[in-house]
Amino acid sequence: MKVGVFDSGLGGLTVVSSIQKIFKGAELFYIADTAYAPYGEKTPEQILDRCVNITNYLLEKHEIKALIVACNTATSAAIKHLREKFPFLIVIGTEPGIKPAILNTKTSHVGVLATPATLKGDKYQLLVNKLSSIKNVTLYEQACVGLVEQIEKGEINTPKTLEMLEKWLKPMRENSVDTIVLGCTHYPLVDEVIKKVMANDVTLIETGNAIAKRLILLSAHLGHINEGNLEISVCHTGEINKQMIEKILENKNIEVRKCTI
């Protein structure tokens, strides 16, 4: 089983981290599209173009059978088109965990941290409208401009990152938000900092585990037997922090190389 996974940078590796815990007998090819990062500040047309180019690359170079769009912004901009253009592929997207957050909250106050493009996207708005009937909750949405870049640089616990999160999370803390949706695959990398700033028992909702389980289910339909080793390789289109790759995946034996797409 050959699986392609991509994101604008390191964030999608949080999804790969979940996958490697339960998915076996496969080759996984991860593309960090750092030359075009961050996606969250690109137009939908630019993001769609990159998604198609990356998918074609993964098909031509690695003959993938499954594609995981490990980015909320890219999923919002391109998932429908990718499924129509590549109907022979398993295509799994990433969307904010609004439903589990709504079901989890006790205070009925839910925070959503995401990129500007995700919050403005039709897919996110449709999701919120669809799920609002489950329970009457107040959403505190926050576009985290610049947070992806901080994480890409490995600045997880720096004063600047802490200051940014303090500014964004203060209204949530003051309004009894007890559940926060991490609407970008980069954000689990600062989960401990978020908990520190919130200074209370907050539940953080991420989607890596759900994607990993979905991959196992859909690949089984193709006859995949979930046994054996999982080989992971990482390709990056621009600069990348290799120490962060090792930290996220807890693995120093992963092939990391630069590629042109």
C-alpha positions, 0 to 999 in steps of 0.5 A: 500500500502506497500512501501520499500525505501532504501539507504546506510544512511540518503540520501534517506530520502530526497526522503522520504521527497518528498514522504510524501508531496504527497503520502497518505494511505500507510506504508513506510519502510525505510532502512538506510544501515549504516553498509555498507555505503558508497555504492559509494566506494564499488564494483558493485558486493558488492552493488548488493548483498546488494540491493538483500538482502535488497529487500528480507528482505523488502518482507519477513518482510513487504510484500512490493508492491513497492521498491524505490532504493533511491540511485544513486549508487545502482540504477546504479549497481542493478536496471536492476537486481532487475527488472528482479529478482522481476518482481512482484514489482514496482521498481523505481530507482534514476538517476542524473537529467541530462535532466532537467539540460540540459534544464534549463541551460542558460550558457550551463555549467552544474555541476554534483556532484556524488559519484565515483561509479555513475560517473564511472557507465555504466548507468550514461555514457549511460544517458549522451551519450543519452542526449548529442544530446538535446543541446550542453553543457559542463559538469563539473563532480566532484566525492565528496569523503567523502561528504556522511560521513560528512552528515551522521555525521550531519556536514552540515555547518562545516569548513571541509564540506565548505572546501571540497565543495569550492575545488570541486565547484571553477572550476564550479564557475569560468566557469559560471556553472549555473545549478548543478545536485545533483547526490546523494540523500545525497547532497540536505542536503547541498544545502544551503552550495552549493549555498553559495559557488557558490555565484551566482544564481545557480539552483540545480537539485534533483530527490525526487519530480520526484520519488514521482510523479512516485510512485503515478502514478505506484501505481494507476495502482495497484488500490492504492487510494491516501488518508489517512495517511502515516505511516513511520518507519526507520530501520538502520543496523549500527549507525545513527544520529537520530537528522538528521532523525527528521530534514530531515523529520520534524517529531519526531513521526517516529519509528526508530530501528536497524535491521540486514540484 
